[in-house]
Amino acid sequence: CFAADCYAATPIAEPGASSMTSLGVPLAEVPVDPDFWRDHVVQFVNAYIPEAADAAYRARFGDRAHFTRYSAGAVDILPRGVSKGHAAQALLAADPRLAGVPTFAFGDERNDLDIFARVGTGIAMPGSHPELLARAGETAPLPGPAGIAAALQRHGLL
């Protein structure tokens, strides 16, 4: 794990300081195995750290990890060369029949900038981060799955 010694020495969040909003579970209630990294390959870490800590993390792990801040309180940490954009690029390169096909990606935060740069059309969801909206080719007309479906219909894919 590229951040193993950091994980062991640095608290990710004060108990109750943040929440897993999609699940509505306070971080303090989520079971964490502090030795998980010892027996598993870690390809993604979602760290709840303040922006003020970015420089210290980048200085310590920047040669091995890519950091994407997507909100004031959270950052995605991935090994260098691993991202949504890299995955899309590898998928498209794996099959020559996909060369030249229209490609689309949907996103809402800065962690989607990389994939938007590697597909034909980036579609931002309503309320997306301003930086992503500026990069997007268009914005979905509605939030959530209905917006994705409407955008796909607009392009004749549904």
C-alpha beads as a LAMMPS data file, in Angstrom:
LAMMPS data file: protein, C-alpha beads

158 atoms
157 bonds

1 atom types
1 bond types

-500.0 500.0 xlo xhi
-500.0 500.0 ylo yhi
-500.0 500.0 zlo zhi

Masses

1 110.0

Atoms # bond

1 1 1 0.000 0.000 0.000
2 1 1 1.401 3.374 -0.962
3 1 1 -0.024 5.086 2.111
4 1 1 0.362 2.342 4.683
5 1 1 2.656 4.144 7.075
6 1 1 0.547 7.277 6.710
7 1 1 -2.648 5.323 7.445
8 1 1 -1.200 3.856 10.599
9 1 1 0.123 7.174 11.892
10 1 1 -2.493 9.689 10.785
11 1 1 -6.170 9.713 11.749
12 1 1 -8.353 10.060 8.668
13 1 1 -11.099 11.916 10.514
14 1 1 -12.085 12.710 14.023
15 1 1 -14.916 10.412 15.112
16 1 1 -18.202 11.937 14.063
17 1 1 -16.479 14.771 12.160
18 1 1 -17.808 13.635 8.792
19 1 1 -20.235 11.095 7.458
20 1 1 -20.633 8.642 4.631
21 1 1 -23.438 10.716 3.179
22 1 1 -24.515 8.168 0.602
23 1 1 -25.095 5.645 3.406
24 1 1 -25.967 8.104 6.158
25 1 1 -23.481 6.391 8.498
26 1 1 -21.134 8.432 10.691
27 1 1 -17.502 7.472 10.070
28 1 1 -17.057 6.527 13.714
29 1 1 -19.588 3.711 13.209
30 1 1 -17.930 2.200 10.114
31 1 1 -15.756 -0.786 11.073
32 1 1 -12.161 -0.313 9.924
33 1 1 -9.501 -2.994 9.788
34 1 1 -6.268 -1.057 10.362
35 1 1 -4.263 -3.972 8.918
36 1 1 -6.306 -4.370 5.709
37 1 1 -3.472 -2.954 3.596
38 1 1 -1.106 -5.673 4.797
39 1 1 -3.027 -8.473 3.033
40 1 1 -4.745 -6.606 0.188
41 1 1 -3.689 -4.464 -2.745
42 1 1 -5.129 -0.996 -2.215
43 1 1 -5.997 0.775 -5.462
44 1 1 -8.144 3.580 -4.056
45 1 1 -8.345 5.533 -0.829
46 1 1 -11.014 8.107 -0.092
47 1 1 -9.426 10.192 2.639
48 1 1 -11.260 12.723 4.711
49 1 1 -8.477 15.238 5.249
50 1 1 -8.570 19.039 5.162
51 1 1 -7.124 20.904 2.173
52 1 1 -4.437 22.308 4.458
53 1 1 -2.945 18.797 4.693
54 1 1 -2.605 18.326 0.913
55 1 1 0.973 19.589 0.653
56 1 1 2.219 17.236 3.358
57 1 1 0.541 14.198 1.763
58 1 1 1.776 15.134 -1.729
59 1 1 5.328 15.651 -0.424
60 1 1 5.323 12.253 1.254
61 1 1 3.487 10.146 -1.338
62 1 1 3.372 12.220 -4.543
63 1 1 5.961 10.056 -6.291
64 1 1 3.690 6.998 -5.856
65 1 1 0.190 8.410 -5.683
66 1 1 -2.156 10.735 -7.536
67 1 1 -4.348 13.018 -5.428
68 1 1 -7.665 14.452 -6.609
69 1 1 -9.377 16.821 -4.213
70 1 1 -13.105 16.648 -4.834
71 1 1 -14.397 18.619 -1.878
72 1 1 -13.018 20.750 0.937
73 1 1 -13.020 17.742 3.249
74 1 1 -12.188 14.804 1.014
75 1 1 -9.602 13.613 -1.486
76 1 1 -9.263 10.538 -3.701
77 1 1 -5.824 8.916 -3.524
78 1 1 -4.848 6.425 -6.225
79 1 1 -1.600 4.868 -7.386
80 1 1 0.064 6.841 -10.205
81 1 1 -1.407 5.789 -13.533
82 1 1 -4.714 4.644 -12.038
83 1 1 -7.819 6.758 -12.654
84 1 1 -11.231 6.673 -14.258
85 1 1 -9.646 8.190 -17.359
86 1 1 -6.890 5.589 -17.511
87 1 1 -9.501 2.843 -17.166
88 1 1 -11.605 4.262 -20.012
89 1 1 -8.514 4.650 -22.195
90 1 1 -7.403 1.055 -21.502
91 1 1 -10.898 -0.308 -22.200
92 1 1 -11.102 1.511 -25.520
93 1 1 -7.574 0.453 -26.524
94 1 1 -8.254 -3.210 -25.678
95 1 1 -10.590 -3.742 -28.630
96 1 1 -9.788 -2.233 -32.048
97 1 1 -13.497 -2.346 -32.922
98 1 1 -14.006 0.489 -30.415
99 1 1 -11.701 2.871 -32.299
100 1 1 -13.656 5.929 -33.317
101 1 1 -16.900 5.044 -31.529
102 1 1 -18.523 7.928 -29.680
103 1 1 -17.627 7.802 -26.000
104 1 1 -19.389 9.428 -23.082
105 1 1 -18.748 9.874 -19.368
106 1 1 -20.971 11.279 -16.657
107 1 1 -19.621 13.073 -13.615
108 1 1 -20.198 15.625 -10.903
109 1 1 -16.875 16.384 -9.180
110 1 1 -13.227 17.170 -9.867
111 1 1 -12.364 13.475 -9.669
112 1 1 -14.173 13.154 -13.021
113 1 1 -11.959 15.683 -14.858
114 1 1 -9.534 12.987 -16.005
115 1 1 -12.167 10.819 -17.652
116 1 1 -13.771 13.864 -19.281
117 1 1 -10.393 14.601 -20.879
118 1 1 -10.220 11.060 -22.351
119 1 1 -13.703 10.536 -23.782
120 1 1 -15.484 12.219 -26.645
121 1 1 -18.228 13.841 -24.571
122 1 1 -18.180 14.600 -20.865
123 1 1 -21.649 15.133 -19.449
124 1 1 -21.846 16.942 -16.126
125 1 1 -24.717 16.319 -13.766
126 1 1 -26.732 19.322 -12.562
127 1 1 -25.033 20.981 -9.594
128 1 1 -21.584 19.679 -10.574
129 1 1 -18.370 21.334 -9.456
130 1 1 -17.772 24.526 -11.517
131 1 1 -14.431 23.217 -12.824
132 1 1 -16.136 20.104 -14.179
133 1 1 -18.984 22.150 -15.684
134 1 1 -16.389 24.215 -17.550
135 1 1 -14.788 21.051 -18.980
136 1 1 -18.062 19.268 -19.797
137 1 1 -19.392 19.156 -23.320
138 1 1 -22.883 19.408 -21.900
139 1 1 -24.958 19.126 -18.738
140 1 1 -27.567 16.436 -18.127
141 1 1 -31.059 17.956 -18.031
142 1 1 -32.029 16.274 -14.739
143 1 1 -30.158 14.960 -11.685
144 1 1 -29.507 11.273 -11.070
145 1 1 -30.460 8.314 -13.249
146 1 1 -33.222 10.263 -15.013
147 1 1 -30.636 12.800 -16.189
148 1 1 -28.305 10.068 -17.427
149 1 1 -31.173 8.424 -19.322
150 1 1 -32.272 11.753 -20.839
151 1 1 -28.723 12.559 -21.989
152 1 1 -28.330 9.098 -23.513
153 1 1 -31.673 9.524 -25.284
154 1 1 -30.530 12.921 -26.600
155 1 1 -27.594 11.125 -28.229
156 1 1 -29.777 8.317 -29.616
157 1 1 -28.310 5.697 -27.296
158 1 1 -31.554 4.780 -25.525

Bonds

1 1 1 2
2 1 2 3
3 1 3 4
4 1 4 5
5 1 5 6
6 1 6 7
7 1 7 8
8 1 8 9
9 1 9 10
10 1 10 11
11 1 11 12
12 1 12 13
13 1 13 14
14 1 14 15
15 1 15 16
16 1 16 17
17 1 17 18
18 1 18 19
19 1 19 20
20 1 20 21
21 1 21 22
22 1 22 23
23 1 23 24
24 1 24 25
25 1 25 26
26 1 26 27
27 1 27 28
28 1 28 29
29 1 29 30
30 1 30 31
31 1 31 32
32 1 32 33
33 1 33 34
34 1 34 35
35 1 35 36
36 1 36 37
37 1 37 38
38 1 38 39
39 1 39 40
40 1 40 41
41 1 41 42
42 1 42 43
43 1 43 44
44 1 44 45
45 1 45 46
46 1 46 47
47 1 47 48
48 1 48 49
49 1 49 50
50 1 50 51
51 1 51 52
52 1 52 53
53 1 53 54
54 1 54 55
55 1 55 56
56 1 56 57
57 1 57 58
58 1 58 59
59 1 59 60
60 1 60 61
61 1 61 62
62 1 62 63
63 1 63 64
64 1 64 65
65 1 65 66
66 1 66 67
67 1 67 68
68 1 68 69
69 1 69 70
70 1 70 71
71 1 71 72
72 1 72 73
73 1 73 74
74 1 74 75
75 1 75 76
76 1 76 77
77 1 77 78
78 1 78 79
79 1 79 80
80 1 80 81
81 1 81 82
82 1 82 83
83 1 83 84
84 1 84 85
85 1 85 86
86 1 86 87
87 1 87 88
88 1 88 89
89 1 89 90
90 1 90 91
91 1 91 92
92 1 92 93
93 1 93 94
94 1 94 95
95 1 95 96
96 1 96 97
97 1 97 98
98 1 98 99
99 1 99 100
100 1 100 101
101 1 101 102
102 1 102 103
103 1 103 104
104 1 104 105
105 1 105 106
106 1 106 107
107 1 107 108
108 1 108 109
109 1 109 110
110 1 110 111
111 1 111 112
112 1 112 113
113 1 113 114
114 1 114 115
115 1 115 116
116 1 116 117
117 1 117 118
118 1 118 119
119 1 119 120
120 1 120 121
121 1 121 122
122 1 122 123
123 1 123 124
124 1 124 125
125 1 125 126
126 1 126 127
127 1 127 128
128 1 128 129
129 1 129 130
130 1 130 131
131 1 131 132
132 1 132 133
133 1 133 134
134 1 134 135
135 1 135 136
136 1 136 137
137 1 137 138
138 1 138 139
139 1 139 140
140 1 140 141
141 1 141 142
142 1 142 143
143 1 143 144
144 1 144 145
145 1 145 146
146 1 146 147
147 1 147 148
148 1 148 149
149 1 149 150
150 1 150 151
151 1 151 152
152 1 152 153
153 1 153 154
154 1 154 155
155 1 155 156
156 1 156 157
157 1 157 158
